[in-house]
């Protein structure tokens, strides 16, 4: 499936879920969705969960472009 079509489908399928979220929690545009290659997200060795901090670091440039912010590495 082409990326633009996949992004629109993700938005369509999550629309009902997002209607119950606060405005700042919603994905409001297909431009906010990143499609990455299968197996490219850093995972934990034991359970295989996605390592959030490592993922944010790996995709920092793209995330900064989407959100228009500089990442400081602090929460």
C-alpha positions as CSV (number, residue, x, y, z in Angstrom):
1,X,0.0,0.0,0.0
2,X,1.4,3.4,-0.9
3,X,2.4,5.5,2.2
4,X,-0.1,8.4,1.6
5,X,-2.9,5.9,1.4
6,X,-1.7,4.0,4.4
7,X,-1.5,7.2,6.5
8,X,-5.0,8.1,5.5
9,X,-6.2,4.6,6.5
10,X,-4.5,4.9,9.9
11,X,-6.3,8.3,10.5
12,X,-9.6,6.8,9.4
13,X,-9.3,3.8,11.8
14,X,-8.2,5.9,14.8
15,X,-10.8,8.7,14.3
16,X,-13.2,7.3,16.9
17,X,-10.5,6.8,19.4
18,X,-9.1,10.3,18.9
19,X,-12.6,11.8,19.4
20,X,-12.3,10.9,23.1
21,X,-8.8,12.4,23.5
22,X,-7.8,15.9,24.6
23,X,-6.8,18.1,21.6
24,X,-3.1,17.9,22.4
25,X,-3.3,14.0,22.4
26,X,-4.8,13.7,18.9
27,X,-3.2,12.8,15.6
28,X,-4.8,15.5,13.5
29,X,-2.9,15.1,10.2
30,X,-1.4,12.4,8.1
31,X,1.9,14.4,8.2
32,X,2.2,13.4,11.9
33,X,2.4,9.7,11.0
34,X,5.8,8.1,10.3
35,X,6.0,4.9,8.3
36,X,9.2,3.0,9.0
37,X,10.6,-0.2,7.7
38,X,9.6,-3.4,9.5
39,X,12.2,-4.4,12.1
40,X,13.7,-0.9,12.2
41,X,12.5,0.1,15.7
42,X,14.9,-0.6,18.6
43,X,13.4,-3.3,20.9
44,X,14.1,-4.8,24.3
45,X,16.0,-8.1,24.3
46,X,13.6,-10.0,26.6
47,X,10.0,-9.1,25.7
48,X,10.6,-7.3,22.3
49,X,8.9,-4.1,23.4
50,X,9.8,-0.9,21.5
51,X,12.4,1.1,23.4
52,X,10.8,4.6,23.4
53,X,13.8,6.7,24.2
54,X,16.1,4.9,21.7
55,X,13.3,5.3,19.0
56,X,13.0,9.0,19.8
57,X,16.8,9.4,19.4
58,X,16.9,7.4,16.2
59,X,14.1,9.4,14.6
60,X,14.9,12.7,16.2
61,X,15.3,14.7,13.0
62,X,12.0,13.5,11.6
63,X,10.2,14.1,14.9
64,X,11.6,17.6,15.2
65,X,10.5,18.3,11.6
66,X,6.9,17.1,12.4
67,X,6.6,18.9,15.7
68,X,8.8,21.9,14.9
69,X,10.7,21.7,18.1
70,X,14.2,21.1,19.3
71,X,14.5,17.9,21.3
72,X,16.4,18.4,24.6
73,X,16.5,14.9,25.9
74,X,14.8,15.8,29.1
75,X,11.2,15.0,30.2
